[in-house]
């Protein structure tokens, strides 16, 4: 029984470390200023995280006719999450849409793998991000 407790404790430490790894990746969103703002010379450009936060609050205070407001908030939180590793690729970068999508999918996969123990959360993030990318649901629009 003592050995089982040690193993369980070690596994919890690994899970916590992976969560910290994921959150460390997310820090890039706070540190990265939005490309379009920088190129236009906007003073005090917002970060990707600033943008995601503002979109989440907008979703929270918007009307909820015909949409699931909680889903809108979640979509706003994850819609640019892959940019933590892929960067803020702007249309003016000249990167084809398919290549941008490939880079972001790879980034998202790496990030979700960092979550580790909680596959349900990782899967929800992937599903929400994909829903936003496809843009067919009322919430994603």
C-alpha positions in Angstrom: 0.0 0.0 0.0 2.9 2.4 0.8 4.3 1.8 -2.7 0.9 2.5 -4.3 0.7 5.8 -2.4 4.2 6.8 -3.5 3.3 6.0 -7.1 0.0 8.0 -6.9 1.9 10.9 -5.3 4.5 10.9 -8.1 1.8 10.8 -10.8 0.0 13.8 -9.2 3.3 15.7 -9.3 3.7 14.8 -13.0 0.1 15.9 -13.7 0.7 19.2 -11.9 4.0 19.7 -13.8 2.2 19.2 -17.2 -0.5 21.7 -16.2 2.2 24.2 -15.4 3.9 23.4 -18.7 0.6 24.2 -20.5 0.1 27.4 -18.6 3.7 28.4 -19.4 3.0 28.0 -23.1 -0.1 30.2 -22.6 2.1 33.0 -21.2 3.3 33.6 -24.8 -0.2 34.9 -25.5 0.3 37.6 -22.9 3.8 38.4 -24.1 3.0 38.6 -27.9 1.6 41.8 -29.3 -0.8 41.6 -32.1 0.9 41.7 -35.5 -1.6 44.1 -37.2 -1.3 46.6 -34.4 2.5 46.6 -34.5 2.6 47.0 -38.3 0.2 49.9 -38.2 2.3 51.6 -35.5 -0.5 51.6 -32.9 0.8 52.9 -29.6 0.4 50.4 -26.8 -0.6 47.5 -29.0 -2.7 44.8 -27.3 -1.4 41.3 -26.8 -3.1 38.2 -28.1 -4.2 37.5 -24.5 -5.7 41.0 -24.2 -7.7 40.4 -27.4 -8.9 37.0 -26.2 -9.9 38.4 -22.8 -11.8 41.3 -24.5 -13.6 38.9 -26.8 -14.6 36.7 -23.8 -16.1 39.6 -22.0 -17.9 40.7 -25.1 -19.4 37.2 -25.4 -20.4 37.4 -21.7 -22.3 40.7 -22.0 -23.8 40.1 -25.5 -27.3 39.0 -25.9 -28.0 35.3 -25.9 -30.8 35.0 -28.5 -30.2 32.0 -30.6 -26.8 31.2 -29.1 -25.3 29.4 -26.1 -23.6 32.2 -24.3 -21.3 29.9 -22.3 -20.1 28.3 -25.5 -19.5 31.7 -27.0 -17.3 32.6 -24.0 -15.3 29.3 -24.3 -14.9 29.9 -28.1 -13.6 33.4 -27.4 -11.1 32.0 -24.9 -9.7 29.3 -27.3 -10.1 30.9 -30.7 -6.5 32.2 -30.8 -4.9 29.8 -28.3 -2.7 28.1 -30.9 -1.0 31.5 -31.5 0.9 30.8 -28.3 3.2 28.6 -30.4 2.3 29.4 -34.0 2.5 33.2 -33.5 0.0 35.9 -34.7 0.0 35.2 -38.4 -1.6 38.1 -40.2 -3.0 38.1 -43.8 -0.2 40.5 -44.7 2.4 37.9 -43.9 1.6 36.2 -47.2 1.3 32.7 -45.6 -1.3 30.6 -47.4 -4.5 29.9 -45.4 -3.8 26.2 -45.5 -0.3 26.6 -44.2 -1.5 28.9 -41.4 -4.1 26.3 -40.5 -1.5 23.5 -40.5 0.9 25.5 -38.2 -2.0 26.3 -35.8 -3.2 22.6 -35.7 0.4 21.5 -34.9 0.7 24.1 -32.2 -2.7 23.2 -30.7 -1.8 19.5 -30.7 1.5 20.2 -28.9 -0.3 22.4 -26.4 -3.1 19.8 -25.7 -0.5 17.1 -25.3 1.1 19.3 -22.6 -2.1 19.1 -20.6 -1.6 15.4 -20.3 -3.7 13.8 -17.7 -7.0 15.5 -18.5 -7.8 14.2 -22.0 -11.4 15.5 -21.7 -10.2 19.1 -21.3 -7.7 18.8 -24.1 -10.4 17.3 -26.4 -12.8 20.1 -25.5 -10.2 22.8 -26.4 -9.5 21.1 -29.7 -13.2 20.8 -30.5 -13.9 24.4 -29.6 -11.0 25.7 -31.6 -12.0 23.6 -34.6 -15.6 24.8 -34.3 -14.4 28.4 -34.4 -12.1 27.7 -37.4 -14.9 26.1 -39.4 -17.3 29.0 -38.4 -20.6 27.3 -39.2 -22.4 27.3 -35.8 -24.2 30.5 -34.6 -21.7 30.6 -31.7 -18.7 30.5 -34.0 -20.0 33.2 -36.2 
